[in-house]
Amino acid sequence: VLLITAVGIWYADPTFELTYLYLIIGVQLVLGMIEHYSPARPEWLIRTRQKSINVILVFFLTLIALTLANFYVEWLEAPLAVFRNTVGLDIWPHHWPILAQLLMVFFASEFIWYWMHRSQHRFTWFWRLSGHGVHHSFKKLNALNFGLNHPIEYFFILLPSILVELIFGVGVAAAGASVLTVIQTSIVHSNINLNSRGIGWLFTTNRYHICHHSVDLDESNTNYGCSAIIWDRIFGTFLDTRISEAGTGPTEPSLWQKFLMPIKEPVDTAIAPYSRNI
């Protein structure tokens, strides 16, 4: 219902530039209220002070992401337009219904992200370079965790959707796909009880994504699709189980330790690619 409502609000006026921010705020308020009064895991509730810190962090990280997205567009739009025309990729079905185009962008972007994300968990150098361990380091998950990444990782997180948008010259549907993605990533990190039936065949649910946040290496190396689970189902990395503990290890790093994780990982990290050899 939340996904349909959010996409419907965007669809009512696809050109309104502030829709993205308004929807993030609205969805976070709704999910936050449900988490507070009816959490799936009461032990994952965090103190008001910590939640306030997380809100501030997500605010600044969102500004960084939006700034970086604009930089990518300015830097890549012209050369990728030349590339598109040179190799004959000007094939985007602009005549299709806008919602169909939105879903095409969404699943194509998630396909690229699936393999990037899987590579982060496969190669130590990529895990460290992207700072991906920061996103996994939280012991208690909630909807705000959608945006709690190392600033460096946004260079990688934004690439799939921007590449699809600019290589194929998608247009306005790309903005709708971004709305769908950010709402989905908020939901999949939320600490609420959701039904995974039906929608869980194509879209990631919080049960599936929380499994990916497991402190157990084998459980963590599954469900790489942050928004779309279909690629995990196709490529054999899907897992449906209830985890006992989240995080990168038995303890949660401090904020400063998280910031330094691309350079120095906590000694108790258990889910990094190199952990399999320890």
Secondary structure by P-SEA (a helix, b strand, c coil): caaaaaaaaaaacccccaaaaaaaaaaaaaaaaaaacccccccccccaaaaaaaaaaaaaaaaaaaaaaaaaaaacaaaaaaaaaaaccccccccccaaaaaaaaaaaaaaaaaaaaaaaaccaaaaaaacccccccccccccccccccccccccccccaaaaaaacccccaaaaaaaaaaaaaaaaaaccbbbbccccccccccaaaaaaaacccccccccccccccaaaaaaacccccccccccccccccccaaaaaacccccccccccccccccc
